[in-house]
Amino acid sequence: MTDLERARHAFYSTTFATEVTGCVIDAVGDGYARCSMALTPAHKNSLGVPMGGAVFTLADFAFGVASNFDRDVFVSSAAEIHFLTASQGKILTAEAREIRTGRQTCLFAVTVTDDLGSQVAYVTVTGMKVGERKKK
């Protein structure tokens, strides 16, 4: 089984992200994840653009995958999102990259773009360690 297949299997039970909003893991690596979400009318607000909560859900899911895949267990303890532009595209992509991971905390940066090339949001997430990595 590839790392991507293992990651998809490991995070499938994150049903709000995977089933309700449609987040998909596209790539995974050490301290890295790229996830995407095809936008539907359910993701949009009354102005016809993706709701901030939909954008944040995708970013938070990418952080969760990047910070936890084959690693100790971290949960977000703080996050700051900067909405840069309203997406006019049909697909959002979030790339989460580790900035630093220590013994008890981690810091990740997540960039959210759309399929038209617009940078939609920039997110920083601080994580807190809550468990040890499961041994294989």
NUDRENLO-169273 format. One record per atom (N, C-alpha, C): x, y, z; residue in three letters. Coordinates in Angstrom, 1 decimal. Atoms other than C-alpha are relative to their C-alpha. Layout:
BEGIN
       X       Y       Z   aa
       X       Y       Z  ALA
...
//
This chain:
BEGIN
       X       Y       Z   aa
     0.9    -1.2     0.0  MET
     0.0     0.0     0.0  MET
     0.9     1.2     0.0  MET
    -0.8    -1.2     0.1  THR
     1.4     3.4    -0.9  THR
    -0.3     0.9     1.2  THR
     0.3    -1.0    -1.1  ASP
     1.7     6.3     1.6  ASP
    -1.3     0.7    -0.3  ASP
     1.2    -0.7     0.3  LEU
    -1.1     8.1    -0.2  LEU
    -1.2    -0.9     0.3  LEU
     1.1     1.0    -0.3  GLU
    -3.4     5.0     0.1  GLU
    -0.1    -0.1     1.5  GLU
     0.1     0.2    -1.5  ARG
    -2.5     4.6     3.8  ARG
    -0.5     1.3     0.6  ARG
     0.6    -1.2    -0.6  ALA
    -3.2     8.3     4.5  ALA
    -1.5     0.1    -0.3  ALA
     1.5    -0.1     0.3  ARG
    -6.6     8.2     2.8  ARG
    -0.7    -1.0     0.9  ARG
     0.6     0.9    -0.9  HIS
    -7.4     5.1     4.8  HIS
     0.0     0.5     1.4  HIS
    -0.2    -0.5    -1.4  ALA
    -6.1     6.6     8.1  ALA
    -1.0     1.2     0.3  ALA
     0.8    -1.2    -0.3  PHE
    -8.1     9.8     7.7  PHE
    -1.4     0.0    -0.6  PHE
     1.4     0.1     0.6  TYR
   -11.3     8.5     6.0  TYR
    -1.0     0.2     1.1  TYR
     1.0    -0.1    -1.1  SER
   -13.1     8.5     9.4  SER
    -0.1     1.5     0.5  SER
     0.2    -1.4    -0.2  THR
   -12.7    12.3     9.5  THR
    -1.2     0.4    -0.8  THR
     1.1    -0.1     0.9  THR
   -16.2    12.3     8.1  THR
    -0.5     1.4    -0.3  THR
     0.4    -1.3     0.3  PHE
   -17.0    16.0     8.4  PHE
     0.8     0.5    -1.2  PHE
    -0.8    -0.5     1.1  ALA
   -14.1    16.8     6.1  ALA
    -0.1    -0.9    -1.2  ALA
     0.0     0.9     1.2  THR
   -14.2    13.7     3.8  THR
    -1.4    -0.2    -0.6  THR
     1.4     0.3     0.6  GLU
   -18.0    13.1     3.5  GLU
    -0.8     1.2    -0.1  GLU
     0.8    -1.2     0.0  VAL
   -19.7    16.3     4.4  VAL
     0.5     1.1    -1.0  VAL
    -0.5    -1.1     0.8  THR
   -17.4    18.8     2.7  THR
     0.7    -0.5    -1.3  THR
    -0.6     0.6     1.2  GLY
   -15.7    16.4     0.2  GLY
     1.5     0.2    -0.1  GLY
    -1.5    -0.1     0.0  CYS
   -12.0    16.9     1.2  CYS
     0.6    -1.3    -0.4  CYS
    -0.8     1.2     0.5  VAL
    -9.6    14.5    -0.6  VAL
     1.5     0.3     0.2  VAL
    -1.4    -0.1    -0.1  ILE
    -6.0    13.8     0.2  ILE
     0.6    -0.3    -1.3  ILE
    -0.6     0.2     1.3  ASP
    -4.0    14.3    -3.0  ASP
     1.5    -0.4     0.1  ASP
    -1.4     0.3    -0.2  ALA
    -0.4    14.0    -1.7  ALA
     0.3     0.1     1.5  ALA
    -0.5     0.0    -1.4  VAL
     1.4    13.3     1.6  VAL
     1.4    -0.3     0.0  VAL
    -1.4     0.2    -0.2  GLY
     4.9    13.4     2.8  GLY
     0.4     0.3     1.4  GLY
    -0.4    -0.3    -1.3  ASP
     6.9    14.0     5.9  ASP
    -0.2     1.5     0.3  ASP
     0.4    -1.3    -0.4  GLY
     5.3    17.1     7.5  GLY
    -0.6     0.8    -1.2  GLY
     0.6    -0.6     1.2  TYR
     3.4    17.8     4.2  TYR
    -1.2    -0.7    -0.4  TYR
     1.2     0.6     0.6  ALA
     0.0    17.3     2.8  ALA
    -0.6     1.0    -1.0  ALA
     0.8    -0.8     0.9  ARG
    -1.9    18.5    -0.2  ARG
    -1.4    -0.6    -0.1  ARG
     1.4     0.5     0.0  CYS
    -5.7    18.2     0.0  CYS
    -0.8     0.9    -0.9  CYS
     0.8    -0.8     0.8  SER
    -8.4    19.4    -2.3  SER
    -1.5    -0.2     0.3  SER
     1.5     0.0    -0.2  MET
   -12.2    20.1    -2.3  MET
    -0.6     0.6    -1.3  MET
     0.8    -0.5     1.1  ALA
   -14.5    20.3    -5.3  ALA
    -1.1     0.8     0.5  ALA
     1.1    -0.9    -0.5  LEU
   -16.8    23.3    -4.7  LEU
    -1.3    -0.4    -0.6  LEU
     1.4     0.2     0.5  THR
   -20.5    22.7    -4.9  THR
    -0.9     1.2     0.5  THR
     0.8    -1.1    -0.6  PRO
   -23.4    25.1    -4.2  PRO
    -0.1     0.0     1.5  PRO
     0.1     0.1    -1.5  ALA
   -23.5    23.8    -0.6  ALA
     1.2     0.7     0.7  ALA
    -1.2    -0.7    -0.6  HIS
   -20.0    25.4     0.0  HIS
    -0.1     1.5    -0.1  HIS
     0.0    -1.5     0.3  LYS
   -21.1    28.9    -1.1  LYS
    -0.9     0.7     0.9  LYS
     0.8    -0.9    -0.8  ASN
   -22.5    31.8     0.8  ASN
    -1.0     0.7    -0.9  ASN
     1.1    -0.7     0.8  SER
   -25.3    34.2    -0.3  SER
     0.6     0.9    -1.1  SER
    -0.7    -0.8     1.1  LEU
   -22.7    36.1    -2.5  LEU
     0.5    -0.9    -1.1  LEU
    -0.4     1.0     1.0  GLY
   -22.0    32.9    -4.4  GLY
     1.5    -0.4     0.0  GLY
    -1.4     0.3    -0.1  VAL
   -18.4    32.5    -3.2  VAL
     0.1    -1.0     1.2  VAL
    -0.1     1.0    -1.1  PRO
   -17.1    29.7    -0.9  PRO
     0.0     0.7     1.4  PRO
     0.1    -0.5    -1.4  MET
   -17.9    30.3     2.8  MET
     1.4    -0.1     0.6  MET
    -1.3     0.1    -0.8  GLY
   -14.9    31.0     5.1  GLY
     0.1    -1.3     0.7  GLY
    -0.1     1.3    -0.8  GLY
   -15.8    27.9     7.1  GLY
     0.4    -1.2    -0.9  GLY
    -0.4     1.1     0.9  ALA
   -15.4    25.7     4.0  ALA
     1.4     0.1    -0.3  ALA
    -1.5    -0.2     0.3  VAL
   -12.0    27.2     3.2  VAL
     0.8    -0.4     1.2  VAL
    -0.8     0.4    -1.2  PHE
   -10.9    26.8     6.8  PHE
    -0.1    -1.5     0.3  PHE
     0.1     1.4    -0.2  THR
   -12.2    23.2     7.0  THR
     1.1    -0.7    -0.9  THR
    -1.0     0.6     0.9  LEU
   -10.0    22.3     4.0  LEU
     1.4     0.2     0.6  LEU
    -1.3    -0.3    -0.5  ALA
    -7.0    24.0     5.5  ALA
     0.3    -0.8     1.3  ALA
    -0.2     0.7    -1.2  ASP
    -7.5    22.4     8.9  ASP
     0.2    -1.5    -0.2  ASP
    -0.1     1.4     0.4  PHE
    -7.9    19.0     7.3  PHE
     1.4    -0.3    -0.5  PHE
    -1.4     0.1     0.5  ALA
    -4.6    19.5     5.4  ALA
     1.0     0.0     1.1  ALA
    -0.9    -0.1    -1.2  PHE
    -2.9    20.5     8.7  PHE
    -0.1    -1.4     0.7  PHE
     0.1     1.2    -0.8  GLY
    -4.3    17.4    10.4  GLY
     0.7    -1.2    -0.7  GLY
    -0.7     1.0     0.7  VAL
    -3.0    15.1     7.7  VAL
     1.5     0.2     0.1  VAL
    -1.4    -0.3     0.0  ALA
     0.4    16.8     7.5  ALA
     0.7    -0.2     1.4  ALA
    -0.5     0.0    -1.3  SER
     0.9    16.9    11.2  SER
    -0.1    -1.4     0.7  SER
     0.3     1.2    -0.7  ASN
    -0.3    13.4    12.1  ASN
     0.4    -1.3    -0.8  ASN
    -0.2     1.2     0.8  PHE
     0.5    11.0     9.2  PHE
     1.4    -0.5     0.3  PHE
    -1.3     0.6    -0.4  ASP
     3.2     8.6    10.5  ASP
     0.7     0.8     1.0  ASP
    -0.6    -0.8    -1.0  ARG
     3.8    10.9    13.4  ARG
    -0.7    -0.1     1.3  ARG
     0.8     0.0    -1.2  ASP
     2.8    11.5    17.0  ASP
    -1.3     0.8    -0.3  ASP
     1.3    -0.6     0.2  VAL
    -0.7    12.8    17.5  VAL
    -0.1     1.4     0.5  VAL
     0.1    -1.4    -0.3  PHE
    -1.2    16.5    17.3  PHE
    -1.4     0.5    -0.3  PHE
     1.3    -0.7     0.3  VAL
    -4.4    18.6    17.4  VAL
     0.2     1.5     0.0  VAL
    -0.2    -1.4     0.0  SER
    -4.8    22.2    16.6  SER
    -0.4     0.7     1.3  SER
     0.3    -0.7    -1.2  SER
    -4.6    24.5    19.6  SER
    -0.3     1.5    -0.3  SER
     0.3    -1.4     0.4  ALA
    -4.7    27.8    17.7  ALA
     0.2     0.1    -1.5  ALA
    -0.2    -0.2     1.4  ALA
    -5.1    28.9    14.1  ALA
    -0.4     1.4    -0.4  ALA
     0.3    -1.4     0.5  GLU
    -5.1    32.2    12.2  GLU
    -0.1    -0.1    -1.5  GLU
     0.2     0.1     1.4  ILE
    -6.6    32.5     8.8  ILE
    -0.1     1.4    -0.6  ILE
     0.1    -1.3     0.7  HIS
    -6.1    35.4     6.4  HIS
    -0.7    -0.3    -1.3  HIS
     0.7     0.2     1.3  PHE
    -8.7    35.4     3.6  PHE
     0.5     1.1    -0.9  PHE
    -0.6    -0.9     0.9  LEU
    -7.0    36.9     0.6  LEU
    -0.8     0.5    -1.2  LEU
     0.9    -0.3     1.1  THR
    -9.5    36.8    -2.2  THR
    -1.1    -1.1     0.0  THR
     1.1     1.0     0.2  ALA
   -12.9    35.1    -2.9  ALA
     0.3    -0.8    -1.2  ALA
    -0.3     0.9     1.2  SER
   -12.4    32.1    -5.1  SER
    -1.2     0.1    -1.0  SER
     0.9     0.1     1.1  GLN
   -14.1    32.1    -8.4  GLN
     0.1    -1.4    -0.7  GLN
    -0.2     1.3     0.6  GLY
   -12.9    28.6    -9.2  GLY
    -0.9    -1.1     0.4  GLY
     0.9     1.1    -0.3  LYS
   -14.4    25.2    -9.0  LYS
     0.7    -1.0     1.0  LYS
    -0.7     0.9    -0.9  ILE
   -11.7    23.4    -6.9  ILE
     0.9     0.9     0.9  ILE
    -0.9    -0.6    -0.9  LEU
    -9.8    24.6    -3.8  LEU
     1.1    -1.1     0.4  LEU
    -1.1     0.9    -0.4  THR
    -6.4    23.1    -2.9  THR
     0.7     0.6     1.2  THR
    -0.7    -0.5    -1.2  ALA
    -4.7    23.4     0.5  ALA
     1.3    -0.8     0.1  ALA
    -1.3     0.6    -0.3  GLU
    -1.0    22.7     1.0  GLU
     0.5     0.4     1.3  GLU
    -0.5    -0.2    -1.3  ALA
     0.2    22.3     4.5  ALA
     1.5    -0.4     0.1  ALA
    -1.4     0.3    -0.1  ARG
     3.9    22.5     5.3  ARG
     0.4     0.3     1.5  ARG
    -0.6    -0.2    -1.3  GLU
     5.7    22.0     8.6  GLU
     1.0     1.1     0.1  GLU
    -1.0    -1.0    -0.3  ILE
     7.5    25.0     9.9  ILE
     1.0    -0.5     1.1  ILE
    -0.8     0.6    -1.1  ARG
     8.7    23.4    13.1  ARG
    -0.9    -0.9     0.9  ARG
     0.6     0.9    -1.0  THR
     7.8    20.5    15.4  THR
     0.9    -0.3     1.1  THR
    -0.8     0.3    -1.2  GLY
     9.1    20.2    18.9  GLY
    -0.6    -1.2     0.7  GLY
     0.5     1.1    -0.8  ARG
     8.4    17.8    21.7  ARG
    -1.5     0.0     0.3  ARG
     1.4    -0.2    -0.4  GLN
     5.0    19.2    22.6  GLN
    -0.9     0.8    -0.9  GLN
     0.7    -0.9     0.9  THR
     4.0    21.7    19.9  THR
     0.5    -0.1    -1.4  THR
    -0.5    -0.1     1.4  CYS
     4.2    22.2    16.2  CYS
    -0.6     1.2    -0.6  CYS
     0.5    -1.1     0.8  LEU
     3.7    25.0    13.7  LEU
     0.0    -0.3    -1.4  LEU
     0.2     0.3     1.4  PHE
     2.4    24.6    10.2  PHE
    -0.6     1.2    -0.7  PHE
     0.5    -1.0     0.9  ALA
     1.7    27.0     7.3  ALA
    -0.9    -0.7    -1.0  ALA
     0.9     0.6     1.0  VAL
    -1.2    26.2     5.0  VAL
    -0.4     1.1    -1.0  VAL
     0.4    -0.9     1.1  THR
    -1.8    27.9     1.6  THR
    -1.1    -0.6    -0.7  THR
     1.2     0.5     0.7  VAL
    -5.2    27.6     0.0  VAL
    -0.1     0.8    -1.3  VAL
     0.1    -0.6     1.4  THR
    -5.4    28.3    -3.8  THR
    -1.2    -0.7    -0.7  THR
     1.1     0.6     0.8  ASP
    -8.1    27.7    -6.4  ASP
     0.6    -0.4    -1.3  ASP
    -0.4     0.5     1.3  ASP
    -7.9    26.1    -9.8  ASP
     0.2     1.1    -1.1  ASP
    -0.3    -1.1     0.9  LEU
    -7.7    29.5   -11.4  LEU
     1.3     0.7     0.3  LEU
    -1.3    -0.5    -0.4  GLY
    -4.4    30.2    -9.7  GLY
     0.0     1.1     1.1  GLY
     0.1    -1.0    -1.0  SER
    -5.7    32.6    -7.1  SER
     0.4    -0.6     1.4  SER
    -0.3     0.4    -1.4  GLN
    -4.3    32.4    -3.5  GLN
    -1.2     0.5     0.8  GLN
     1.2    -0.3    -0.7  VAL
    -7.5    32.3    -1.5  VAL
     0.2     0.3     1.5  VAL
    -0.2    -0.2    -1.5  ALA
    -6.2    32.1     2.1  ALA
     1.4    -0.5     0.4  ALA
    -1.2     0.4    -0.6  TYR
    -3.1    31.8     4.2  TYR
    -0.3    -0.3     1.5  TYR
     0.4     0.4    -1.4  VAL
    -3.4    29.9     7.5  VAL
     1.3    -0.5     0.7  VAL
    -1.0     0.6    -0.8  THR
    -1.0    29.3    10.3  THR
    -0.7    -0.8     1.1  THR
     0.6     0.8    -1.0  VAL
    -1.8    26.5    12.8  VAL
     1.1    -0.5     1.0  VAL
    -0.8     0.5    -1.1  THR
    -0.2    25.7    16.1  THR
    -0.7    -1.2     0.5  THR
     0.5     1.3    -0.5  GLY
    -0.6    22.1    17.2  GLY
     0.5    -0.3     1.4  GLY
    -0.4     0.5    -1.3  MET
    -0.4    20.5    20.6  MET
     0.0    -1.5     0.0  MET
    -0.1     1.5     0.0  LYS
     0.8    16.9    21.1  LYS
    -0.9    -0.6     1.1  LYS
     1.0     0.7    -0.9  VAL
    -1.9    14.7    22.7  VAL
     0.2    -1.5     0.1  VAL
    -0.2     1.5    -0.1  GLY
    -0.5    11.2    22.1  GLY
     1.2    -0.4    -0.8  GLY
    -1.1     0.6     0.6  GLU
     2.3     9.0    20.9  GLU
    -0.4    -0.7    -1.3  GLU
     0.2     0.7     1.2  ARG
     2.6     7.6    17.4  ARG
    -0.3    -1.5     0.2  ARG
     0.2     1.5    -0.1  LYS
     1.1     4.1    17.1  LYS
     1.1    -0.7    -0.7  LYS
    -1.1     0.8     0.6  LYS
     3.8     1.6    16.5  LYS
    -0.6    -1.1    -0.9  LYS
     0.5     1.0     0.9  LYS
     3.3    -0.7    13.5  LYS
     0.3    -1.4     0.4  LYS
//
